[in-house]
């Protein structure tokens, strides 16, 4: 048995970055989106975060794979430079054949994907990764966060923060100076059961055990505030490390006795 420490969480944040970002296919998609203006790479990076919500990761992965298969088929018909309205019209029936009742996933997954295309059309920017980086560099991460959760059906605070946090972790050297207010880091901190348990175990914020699974909007806001104020530009790394610590290590109760058990990405 060993005690959980802040240093352990930061070390696990670095493991998260290495395993889930730098050594993952998503890094290739991210680099294609950022450096080559490959908007489909950016879309893949985005969807591989916002489709992970409220269910087993294995199910989310299968939904994501079917979305990408459908997208590839639609692109094969209309071409990647076709108007987004044409792409959406061709994509929708392909999604409905593969996702929803009697298949896997739910109709909300389809609405999220189609709403994302509508969002890109409204902002006049296909590359959602480049758009996000530009907004973050200009100090508008708060506006960006609210545009995502109010502009795309099915994207909530947790998945929007997950998308923004992972961009920050990949571009920290360029982005950290754009965050002039500590409170801006709160928009990069997705909160789930594991983050709540780790923060509570460390004594950073008292989070009643009966509320850790489902959460409390007021306590989650306070949690993000505490992390942003305590860790500043390192808060996103801590947040990723808290998830990694919980989902990979807390299920082995002998490591951190009394800290809980169970697993999901976020």
VOBA-1610 file (N, C-alpha, C; in pm, whole numbers, padded with zeros to 5 digits, always signed):
BEGIN
Unk+00084-00120+00000Unk+00000+00000+00000Unk+00088+00125+00000Unk+00039+00230-00065Unk+00112+00356-00061Unk+00013+00471-00059Unk+00062+00586-00016Unk-00023+00704-00006Unk-00027+00775-00140Unk-00143+00832-00169Unk-00159+00912-00290Unk-00104+01052-00264Unk-00022+01102-00357Unk+00035+01235-00343Unk+00009+01317-00469Unk+00024+01447-00456Unk+00010+01535-00572Unk+00114+01500-00678Unk+00235+01466-00633Unk+00343+01431-00728Unk+00306+01306-00808Unk+00238+01211-00743Unk+00192+01091-00814Unk+00093+01128-00924Unk+00003+01219-00893Unk-00098+01260-00991Unk-00033+01329-01110Unk+00063+01417-01085Unk+00132+01483-01196Unk+00210+01382-01281Unk+00271+01284-01216Unk+00343+01180-01292Unk+00245+01103-01380Unk+00126+01077-01329Unk+00025+01008-01409Unk-00031+01098-01519Unk-00029+01229-01497Unk-00067+01321-01603Unk+00030+01310-01721Unk+00156+01295-01690Unk+00257+01278-01797Unk+00237+01143-01866Unk+00197+01043-01790Unk+00167+00912-01852Unk+00046+00924-01946Unk-00055+00997-01900Unk-00172+01018-01986Unk-00129+01084-02117Unk-00050+01188-02108Unk-00008+01260-02228Unk+00068+01168-02322Unk+00155+01085-02266Unk+00234+00994-02349Unk+00147+00886-02412Unk+00060+00823-02333Unk-00016+00707-02380Unk-00139+00744-02461Unk-00207+00851-02423Unk-00335+00884-02487Unk-00324+00997-02590Unk-00211+01065-02592Unk-00195+01173-02689Unk-00075+01150-02780Unk+00045+01144-02726Unk+00164+01137-02810Unk+00180+01005-02883Unk+00140+00895-02818Unk+00157+00763-02883Unk+00027+00711-02939Unk-00072+00793-02949Unk-00205+00753-02997Unk-00224+00805-03139Unk-00309+00735-03216Unk-00338+00781-03352Unk-00389+00924-03355Unk-00453+00965-03245Unk-00505+01101-03238Unk-00397+01206-03257Unk-00274+01175-03215Unk-00166+01273-03232Unk-00139+01297-03379Unk-00146+01191-03458Unk-00126+01206-03603Unk-00238+01292-03662Unk-00361+01265-03621Unk-00473+01346-03670Unk-00458+01492-03627Unk-00414+01512-03503Unk-00395+01648-03452Unk-00289+01721-03534Unk-00178+01655-03559Unk-00070+01719-03634Unk-00113+01748-03777Unk-00186+01657-03837Unk-00237+01681-03972Unk-00329+01803-03974Unk-00413+01813-03872Unk-00508+01925-03866Unk-00435+02056-03846Unk-00338+02055-03754Unk-00270+02179-03719Unk-00173+02225-03827Unk-00093+02134-03878Unk+00016+02171-03969Unk-00023+02171-04115Unk-00115+02082-04151Unk-00150+02068-04292Unk-00292+02115-04323Unk-00359+02170-04220Unk-00497+02216-04234Unk-00587+02104-04286Unk-00565+01984-04233Unk-00649+01869-04266Unk-00771+01873-04174Unk-00882+01926-04226Unk-00999+01946-04139Unk-01061+01814-04094Unk-01046+01710-04175Unk-01100+01580-04134Unk-01020+01521-04019Unk-00888+01546-04017Unk-00808+01504-03903Unk-00853+01575-03776Unk-00881+01705-03789Unk-00932+01780-03674Unk-01067+01729-03627Unk-01152+01692-03722Unk-01285+01640-03687Unk-01272+01508-03613Unk-01182+01422-03658Unk-01160+01294-03590Unk-01112+01317-03447Unk-01018+01410-03429Unk-00966+01441-03296Unk-01079+01489-03204Unk-01163+01574-03257Unk-01276+01627-03180Unk-01376+01517-03144Unk-01417+01440-03244Unk-01519+01337-03220Unk-01469+01228-03126Unk-01340+01203-03127Unk-01286+01099-03040Unk-01278+01145-02894Unk-01329+01263-02866Unk-01344+01310-02731Unk-01492+01329-02695Unk-01563+01397-02781Unk-01701+01431-02745Unk-01798+01313-02753Unk-01760+01206-02822Unk-01846+01087-02826Unk-01826+00996-02705Unk-01726+01027-02622Unk-01702+00949-02502Unk-01778+01012-02387Unk-01898+00964-02362Unk-01979+01027-02259Unk-02085+00932-02206Unk-02091+00920-02074Unk-02200+00852-02006Unk-02218+00705-02036Unk-02111+00634-02073Unk-02125+00491-02101Unk-01986+00428-02099Unk-01983+00298-02113Unk-01858+00225-02119Unk-01772+00271-02235Unk-01641+00284-02212Unk-01551+00330-02318Unk-01553+00239-02440Unk-01571+00109-02418Unk-01574+00017-02531Unk-01690+00047-02625Unk-01806+00082-02568Unk-01921+00118-02650Unk-01893+00248-02725Unk-01837+00345-02654Unk-01805+00473-02719Unk-01708+00454-02834Unk-01610+00366-02815Unk-01512+00340-02922Unk-01582+00280-03044Unk-01676+00189-03023Unk-01747+00128-03135Unk-01835+00231-03207Unk-01896+00321-03129Unk-01975+00428-03191Unk-01884+00518-03274Unk-01772+00557-03218Unk-01678+00642-03291Unk-01634+00575-03421Unk-01600+00446-03414Unk-01556+00374-03534Unk-01665+00374-03642Unk-01791+00356-03601Unk-01900+00356-03699Unk-01922+00496-03757Unk-01905+00597-03674Unk-01915+00734-03726Unk-01808+00759-03832Unk-01686+00719-03803Unk-01576+00742-03897Unk-01596+00660-04025Unk-01643+00536-04011Unk-01672+00455-04131Unk-01778+00524-04217Unk-01882+00575-04154Unk-01989+00643-04227Unk-01937+00770-04293Unk-01855+00843-04219Unk-01797+00967-04272Unk-01709+00939-04393Unk-01628+00834-04384Unk-01541+00798-04497Unk-01624+00761-04621Unk-01733+00689-04600Unk-01820+00653-04711Unk-01883+00776-04775Unk-01930+00868-04691Unk-01993+00990-04743Unk-01891+01078-04816Unk-01771+01088-04761Unk-01665+01165-04827Unk-01631+01103-04963Unk-01636+00969-04968Unk-01608+00900-05095Unk-01709+00934-05202Unk-01829+00972-05162Unk-01934+01007-05258Unk-01928+01154-05298Unk-01921+01242-05198Unk-01931+01385-05228Unk-01797+01456-05237Unk-01692+01394-05179Unk-01560+01457-05178Unk-01542+01543-05054Unk-01419+01554-05005Unk-01396+01626-04879Unk-01408+01777-04892Unk-01410+01827-05015Unk-01424+01972-05035Unk-01568+02012-05068Unk-01658+01916-05064Unk-01799+01947-05095Unk-01857+02038-04988Unk-01960+02115-05021Unk-02028+02195-04918Unk-02070+02107-04801Unk-02059+02159-04681Unk-02091+02079-04564Unk-02237+02034-04562Unk-02325+02112-04621Unk-02464+02071-04630Unk-02481+01946-04714Unk-02404+01936-04824Unk-02409+01816-04908Unk-02352+01696-04834Unk-02243+01718-04763Unk-02183+01610-04686Unk-02281+01560-04580Unk-02345+01652-04511Unk-02441+01615-04407Unk-02557+01534-04466Unk-02609+01575-04579Unk-02721+01505-04641Unk-02683+01363-04679Unk-02561+01343-04725Unk-02517+01209-04762Unk-02479+01125-04641Unk-02432+01191-04538Unk-02385+01121-04419Unk-02500+01071-04331Unk-02605+01149-04318Unk-02710+01116-04222Unk-02769+00976-04240Unk-02812+00936-04361Unk-02868+00801-04372Unk-02765+00692-04342Unk-02639+00717-04370Unk-02535+00618-04340Unk-02519+00602-04189Unk-02527+00712-04116Unk-02520+00705-03970Unk-02640+00629-03914Unk-02759+00656-03968Unk-02879+00593-03915Unk-02883+00443-03944Unk-02810+00400-04045Unk-02801+00257-04072Unk-02712+00184-03972Unk-02622+00259-03909Unk-02518+00197-03826Unk-02527+00228-03677Unk-02602+00332-03640Unk-02606+00379-03502Unk-02751+00400-03459Unk-02780+00366-03334Unk-02914+00389-03282Unk-02984+00259-03247Unk-03115+00265-03239Unk-03194+00149-03197Unk-03165+00027-03284Unk-03137-00084-03217Unk-03108-00208-03286Unk-02964-00219-03333Unk-02888-00111-03317Unk-02747-00113-03357Unk-02662-00093-03231Unk-02587+00012-03227Unk-02510+00049-03109Unk-02515+00200-03095Unk-02504+00247-02973Unk-02513+00391-02953Unk-02658+00436-02949Unk-02677+00567-02970Unk-02811+00624-02958Unk-02828+00734-03062Unk-02951+00778-03079Unk-02979+00881-03179Unk-02905+01010-03147Unk-02878+01033-03018Unk-02805+01154-02980Unk-02665+01159-03039Unk-02604+01043-03062Unk-02472+01040-03126Unk-02480+01093-03269Unk-02586+01055-03338Unk-02605+01104-03475Unk-02627+01254-03474Unk-02711+01301-03383Unk-02738+01445-03375Unk-02613+01523-03344Unk-02526+01468-03259Unk-02401+01535-03226Unk-02314+01553-03350Unk-02299+01448-03428Unk-02215+01454-03548Unk-02271+01554-03648Unk-02400+01547-03674Unk-02462+01637-03772Unk-02458+01782-03722Unk-02478+01799-03592Unk-02474+01933-03534Unk-02333+01992-03542Unk-02233+01905-03532Unk-02094+01952-03546Unk-02071+02010-03685Unk-02122+01943-03787Unk-02108+01995-03924Unk-02182+02127-03939Unk-02300+02138-03878Unk-02373+02265-03881Unk-02291+02375-03813Unk-02228+02342-03702Unk-02146+02438-03628Unk-02030+02487-03714Unk-01962+02396-03780Unk-01849+02434-03865Unk-01894+02524-03980Unk-02012+02494-04032Unk-02065+02578-04139Unk-02097+02718-04088Unk-02153+02728-03967Unk-02188+02859-03911Unk-02066+02945-03883Unk-01960+02884-03832Unk-01842+02964-03797Unk-01753+02990-03918Unk-01784+02926-04031Unk-01705+02947-04152Unk-01564+02892-04142Unk-01548+02786-04065Unk-01416+02724-04044Unk-01434+02574-04032Unk-01378+02499-04126Unk-01395+02353-04121Unk-01303+02288-04018Unk-01187+02347-03998Unk-01086+02284-03913Unk-01108+02324-03767Unk-01175+02238-03691Unk-01212+02272-03555Unk-01092+02280-03462Unk-00985+02207-03493Unk-00864+02215-03411Unk-00796+02350-03431Unk-00778+02391-03555Unk-00717+02522-03579Unk-00802+02635-03523Unk-00932+02621-03536Unk-01023+02722-03483Unk-01005+02733-03332Unk-00999+02618-03263Unk-00985+02619-03118Unk-00851+02678-03076Unk-00745+02641-03143Unk-00613+02695-03109Unk-00611+02846-03127Unk-00668+02893-03235Unk-00671+03038-03261Unk-00750+03111-03153Unk-00863+03056-03113Unk-00943+03119-03009Unk-00870+03118-02875Unk-00803+03010-02845Unk-00729+03001-02719Unk-00611+03098-02717Unk-00541+03109-02827Unk-00428+03202-02835Unk-00472+03347-02820Unk-00594+03376-02860Unk-00643+03513-02851Unk-00707+03542-02715Unk-00695+03448-02621Unk-00747+03469-02487Unk-00897+03454-02476Unk-00959+03380-02567Unk-01104+03367-02568Unk-01150+03225-02536Unk-01078+03158-02448Unk-01114+03020-02417Unk-01252+03010-02354Unk-01293+03112-02278Unk-01426+03108-02217Unk-01535+03116-02324Unk-01517+03206-02421Unk-01615+03217-02531Unk-01617+03088-02613Unk-01500+03032-02638Unk-01490+02908-02714Unk-01565+02796-02644Unk-01542+02783-02514Unk-01608+02678-02436Unk-01760+02688-02449Unk-01814+02809-02432Unk-01959+02826-02437Unk-02013+02809-02579Unk-01935+02846-02678Unk-01979+02821-02817Unk-01993+02672-02843Unk-01901+02594-02791Unk-01907+02450-02812Unk-02028+02387-02743Unk-02051+02423-02616Unk-02159+02356-02544Unk-02297+02407-02584Unk-02304+02530-02633Unk-02434+02583-02677Unk-02455+02569-02827Unk-02347+02547-02900Unk-02357+02543-03046Unk-02362+02405-03107Unk-02329+02301-03027Unk-02328+02164-03080Unk-02411+02077-02987Unk-02520+02022-03040Unk-02606+01936-02960Unk-02530+01812-02912Unk-02541+01786-02783Unk-02476+01667-02728Unk-02339+01693-02669Unk-02282+01811-02691Unk-02154+01844-02631Unk-02181+01919-02501Unk-02135+01861-02391Unk-02156+01924-02261Unk-02027+01977-02204Unk-02031+02031-02083Unk-01912+02089-02021Unk-01795+01991-02010Unk-01825+01865-01974Unk-01716+01768-01956Unk-01643+01739-02087Unk-01718+01710-02193Unk-01652+01672-02318Unk-01591+01793-02389Unk-01652+01911-02374Unk-01590+02032-02430Unk-01457+02058-02361Unk-01454+02044-02228Unk-01331+02065-02152Unk-01226+01960-02189Unk-01269+01837-02212Unk-01176+01730-02251Unk-01108+01764-02383Unk-01184+01809-02480Unk-01129+01850-02610Unk-01028+01964-02592Unk-01065+02066-02516Unk-00978+02182-02497Unk-00856+02147-02413Unk-00875+02064-02311Unk-00761+02024-02228Unk-00656+01950-02309Unk-00699+01858-02393Unk-00602+01778-02468Unk-00528+01863-02572Unk-00596+01962-02629Unk-00526+02055-02718Unk-00421+02132-02638Unk-00459+02179-02520Unk-00365+02252-02436Unk-00243+02166-02402Unk-00265+02040-02364Unk-00154+01954-02328Unk-00058+01932-02445Unk-00111+01930-02566Unk-00026+01912-02684Unk+00043+02041-02727Unk-00014+02155-02689Unk+00039+02285-02735Unk+00071+02378-02618Unk+00101+02319-02501Unk+00118+02400-02381Unk+00222+02509-02397Unk+00332+02478-02464Unk+00438+02577-02480Unk+00392+02702-02552Unk+00297+02687-02643Unk+00247+02802-02718Unk+00124+02865-02653Unk+00049+02788-02576Unk-00080+02837-02529Unk-00079+02891-02386Unk+00013+02845-02301Unk+00003+02879-02159Unk+00008+03029-02134Unk+00088+03103-02211Unk+00098+03247-02189Unk-00029+03322-02229Unk-00115+03257-02309Unk-00240+03322-02349Unk-00343+03320-02237Unk-00319+03237-02135Unk-00412+03227-02022Unk-00366+03325-01914Unk-00415+03446-01925Unk-00370+03552-01834Unk-00445+03552-01702Unk-00559+03483-01698Unk-00637+03475-01574Unk-00644+03330-01529Unk-00621+03308-01401Unk-00624+03171-01350Unk-00759+03105-01375Unk-00865+03185-01368Unk-00999+03125-01386Unk-01019+03069-01525Unk-00941+03113-01622Unk-00955+03059-01758Unk-00918+02911-01765Unk-00832+02867-01674Unk-00794+02726-01676Unk-00910+02635-01637Unk-01013+02692-01572Unk-01128+02610-01533Unk-01197+02548-01654Unk-01186+02613-01770Unk-01253+02562-01891Unk-01178+02443-01952Unk-01063+02410-01896Unk-00982+02298-01947Unk-00984+02179-01852Unk-01078+02177-01760Unk-01076+02075-01654Unk-01203+01990-01654Unk-01208+01884-01734Unk-01324+01794-01727Unk-01326+01724-01591Unk-01444+01713-01535Unk-01459+01652-01403Unk-01546+01527-01415Unk-01495+01417-01361Unk-01573+01294-01355Unk-01551+01229-01220Unk-01602+01109-01203Unk-01594+01041-01075Unk-01450+01027-01028Unk-01357+01001-01120Unk-01218+00979-01081Unk-01151+01108-01034Unk-01178+01216-01101Unk-01120+01344-01059Unk-01174+01380-00921Unk-01304+01359-00900Unk-01363+01389-00770Unk-01299+01306-00660Unk-01280+01175-00687Unk-01224+01088-00583Unk-01080+01125-00552Unk-01002+01154-00654Unk-00862+01188-00632Unk-00850+01319-00555Unk-00925+01419-00595Unk-00922+01548-00526Unk-00964+01532-00380Unk-01066+01450-00357Unk-01112+01426-00220Unk-01007+01350-00139Unk-00946+01250-00200Unk-00844+01171-00131Unk-00724+01256-00091Unk-00691+01353-00175Unk-00578+01441-00146Unk-00613+01551-00048Unk-00741+01564-00016Unk-00783+01667+00077Unk-00787+01806+00017Unk-00791+01814-00117Unk-00797+01944-00183Unk-00938+02003-00176Unk-01037+01916-00172Unk-01177+01958-00160Unk-01256+01840-00106Unk-01337+01866-00006Unk-01420+01760+00051Unk-01539+01733-00042Unk-01540+01613-00099Unk-01648+01576-00191Unk-01716+01453-00133Unk-01839+01466-00080Unk-01906+01353-00016Unk-01908+01229-00106Unk-01874+01112-00053Unk-01870+00989-00134Unk-01998+00963-00210Unk-02112+00994-00150Unk-02240+00965-00216Unk-02264+01054-00338Unk-02185+01160-00354Unk-02202+01250-00468Unk-02090+01236-00572Unk-01993+01151-00544Unk-01877+01142-00634Unk-01911+01079-00768Unk-02003+00985-00771Unk-02035+00917-00897Unk-02114+01006-00991Unk-02221+01065-00939Unk-02308+01149-01024Unk-02264+01294-01026Unk-02194+01336-00924Unk-02146+01473-00921Unk-02249+01572-00870Unk-02202+01692-00847Unk-02286+01804-00805Unk-02236+01926-00880Unk-02325+01995-00952Unk-02280+02106-01035Unk-02209+02213-00952Unk-02258+02241-00832Unk-02194+02343-00749Unk-02058+02297-00698Unk-02049+02169-00656Unk-01921+02117-00610Unk-01822+02103-00725Unk-01870+02064-00843Unk-01780+02054-00959Unk-01723+02190-00996Unk-01806+02295-00988Unk-01756+02430-01015Unk-01649+02469-00913Unk-01675+02436-00788Unk-01578+02468-00683Unk-01449+02388-00704Unk-01462+02262-00747Unk-01346+02178-00772Unk-01258+02239-00881Unk-01320+02281-00991Unk-01242+02341-01100Unk-01173+02469-01054Unk-01243+02547-00973Unk-01185+02671-00920Unk-01064+02640-00832Unk-01078+02541-00746Unk-00968+02503-00656Unk-00845+02459-00736Unk-00866+02374-00837Unk-00753+02325-00915Unk-00687+02438-00994Unk-00768+02525-01054Unk-00712+02635-01132Unk-00630+02729-01044Unk-00682+02760-00926Unk-00612+02852-00837Unk-00487+02790-00776Unk-00493+02661-00747Unk-00378+02596-00682Unk-00266+02564-00780Unk-00303+02516-00900Unk-00201+02465-00992Unk-00179+02553-01115Unk-00267+02647-01142Unk-00248+02738-01255Unk-00229+02665-01386Unk-00123+02699-01458Unk-00101+02639-01591Unk-00076+02489-01585Unk-00050+02435-01467Unk-00031+02290-01453Unk-00161+02219-01420Unk-00269+02295-01402Unk-00397+02233-01365Unk-00446+02132-01469Unk-00435+02159-01600Unk-00480+02058-01698Unk-00403+01926-01687Unk-00273+01934-01658Unk-00194+01812-01642Unk-00238+01737-01517Unk-00266+01810-01410Unk-00316+01746-01288Unk-00449+01678-01315Unk-00538+01747-01387Unk-00670+01692-01417Unk-00657+01561-01494Unk-00572+01559-01597Unk-00550+01436-01674Unk-00492+01327-01586Unk-00400+01367-01497Unk-00339+01270-01407Unk-00438+01215-01305Unk-00532+01298-01263Unk-00634+01251-01168Unk-00720+01144-01233Unk-00760+01168-01360Unk-00837+01065-01429Unk-00756+00937-01444Unk-00630+00949-01486Unk-00544+00833-01505Unk-00525+00758-01374Unk-00502+00832-01266Unk-00482+00770-01136Unk-00604+00688-01096Unk-00722+00746-01111Unk-00842+00675-01073Unk-00873+00556-01161Unk-00872+00579-01293Unk-00917+00474-01385Unk-00816+00362-01399Unk-00688+00388-01371Unk-00586+00285-01388Unk-00533+00229-01256Unk-00544+00306-01148Unk-00480+00261-01024Unk-00576+00245-00907Unk-00680+00327-00898Unk-00769+00316-00783Unk-00849+00187-00783Unk-00864+00125-00900Unk-00935-00003-00900Unk-00853-00111-00828Unk-00722-00085-00813Unk-00638-00171-00730Unk-00637-00108-00591Unk-00733-00143-00512Unk-00755-00074-00385Unk-00637-00079-00290Unk-00551-00179-00308Unk-00438-00189-00217Unk-00338-00076-00239Unk-00346-00009-00354Unk-00254+00103-00378Unk-00291+00224-00294Unk-00420+00260-00297Unk-00466+00378-00226Unk-00589+00340-00143Unk-00568+00279-00027Unk-00681+00230+00052Unk-00778+00342+00087Unk-00908+00309+00073Unk-01010+00406+00109Unk-01047+00505+00001Unk-00985+00493-00115Unk-01010+00592-00221Unk-01111+00547-00325Unk-01168+00430-00316Unk-01276+00392-00411Unk-01228+00303-00524Unk-01322+00266-00612Unk-01292+00177-00725Unk-01385+00197-00842Unk-01363+00129-00960Unk-01443+00122-01085Unk-01386+00171-01212Unk-01440+00256-01377Unk-01353+00305-01489Unk-01423+00370-01608Unk-01373+00481-01654Unk-01426+00551-01772Unk-01336+00667-01812Unk-01329+00696-01937Unk-01236+00797-01985Unk-01288+00939-01965Unk-01197+01036-01936Unk-01240+01172-01926Unk-01150+01269-01867
//
